[in-house]
Amino acid sequence: MLRGAQVAVTPDPEGGAAPKGKPLTTATDQRGEFAVRVPAVPMRYTVVIKAPGFRVQEKAVSVSGDERVDVFFQLERDAPGK
């Protein structure tokens, strides 16, 4: 559980096209959880999470429509001096 980690969810169109739209951003709550509402259409997203002292992590997530998708991260501490 890590409170206050920064989360960005960016549409990731297929075919290598540039992402359309701005990322949706939020922060994790006191339980280390976050929620973001996206349009109820099939789309792939890139989810990036970052927090001071931890390595930035990224995952691709596919949404098929009006559904809930759970995404889990196991944050790793940065090496000292980074």
C-alpha positions in Angstrom: 0.0 0.0 0.0 1.5 3.3 -1.1 -0.5 6.5 -0.7 0.0 9.4 -3.1 1.7 7.5 -6.0 1.0 9.4 -9.3 -1.0 7.4 -11.9 -1.5 8.4 -15.6 -3.8 6.5 -18.0 -3.2 7.3 -21.7 -5.1 5.9 -24.7 -2.8 3.7 -26.7 -4.2 3.4 -30.3 -3.1 0.4 -32.2 -0.9 0.5 -35.3 1.7 2.8 -33.8 -0.4 6.0 -34.2 0.3 8.8 -31.8 -1.9 8.7 -28.6 -5.1 10.8 -28.9 -6.2 12.9 -26.0 -4.6 13.9 -22.8 -3.7 11.3 -20.1 -6.1 10.9 -17.2 -4.3 11.4 -14.0 -5.0 10.6 -10.4 -3.1 9.5 -7.2 -3.4 6.4 -5.1 -5.5 6.7 -1.9 -4.6 5.7 1.6 -5.0 2.0 0.7 -2.8 2.4 -2.4 -5.7 2.1 -4.8 -6.9 4.3 -7.6 -9.8 4.5 -10.1 -10.1 6.1 -13.4 -13.2 6.3 -15.6 -12.7 5.9 -19.3 -15.2 5.9 -22.2 -17.1 2.6 -22.5 -15.6 1.7 -25.9 -13.0 -0.9 -26.7 -9.6 0.7 -26.3 -6.1 -0.1 -25.2 -4.5 2.1 -22.5 -1.0 2.6 -21.1 -1.0 2.9 -17.3 2.1 4.5 -15.7 2.6 4.8 -12.0 5.4 6.7 -10.2 6.3 7.6 -6.7 9.4 9.1 -5.1 11.9 6.4 -4.2 10.4 3.8 -6.5 11.0 2.7 -10.1 8.4 4.0 -12.6 6.3 1.1 -13.9 4.1 0.8 -16.9 1.4 -1.7 -18.1 -0.8 -2.0 -21.2 -4.4 -2.6 -20.4 -7.3 -3.5 -22.8 -10.8 -2.4 -22.1 -13.6 -4.2 -24.0 -16.4 -1.7 -23.2 -18.4 -1.0 -20.1 -16.4 -3.2 -17.7 -14.2 -2.9 -14.7 -10.5 -3.8 -15.2 -8.3 -4.3 -12.2 -4.6 -3.4 -12.6 -2.0 -4.4 -10.0 1.5 -3.0 -9.5 4.3 -4.3 -7.3 6.5 -1.2 -6.9 10.2 -1.7 -6.5 12.5 0.6 -4.6 15.0 2.7 -6.6 18.6 1.8 -6.3 20.4 4.2 -3.8 21.7 7.3 -5.5 19.0 7.5 -8.2 
